[in-house]
Amino acid sequence: MQLILLSILQSFLLCMGQILLKFALQRMSAFAWTKDFWLNSIFLNWWWLGTGVAFLGAAVLWMYIIKNFPFSIAYPLTSLTYIFGMLAASVVFHESISITQWTGILCIMAGCYLIAR
């Protein structure tokens, strides 16, 4: 049970990092080798900081998981990230999700259940 909860948290952090990365990229100006680009689009873009914090948290948690749990069980549970990604696409970015995609999510959930039992 502990592995499942940690995997859910780690997958959530990974997905949060991707969401924040998308927001950061949307606020960037066109790439240029100028001081203004690097200062305003990169270093003063707080979405980048959030992205880094989320990815760092996910990486530290992943190191704990693979140190303390069997890799053959832990690694497949990273597919939970796809579930959070699909939910984020629907809720945060208001994308339409097809029935085929929802069916795929159900298959992933069933696979995670079978692996974790």
RAHUMO-V399483 format. One record per helix or strand of 2 or more residues. SS is the DSSP state (@ for helix, = for strand). FROM is the first residue (numbers start at 1). LEN is the number of residues. If there is no record, write none. Layout:
ss = (SS;SS)
from = (FROM;FROM)
len = (LEN;LEN)
//
This chain:
ss = (@;@;@;@;@)
from = (2;35;46;71;99)
len = (25;9;23;21;18)
//
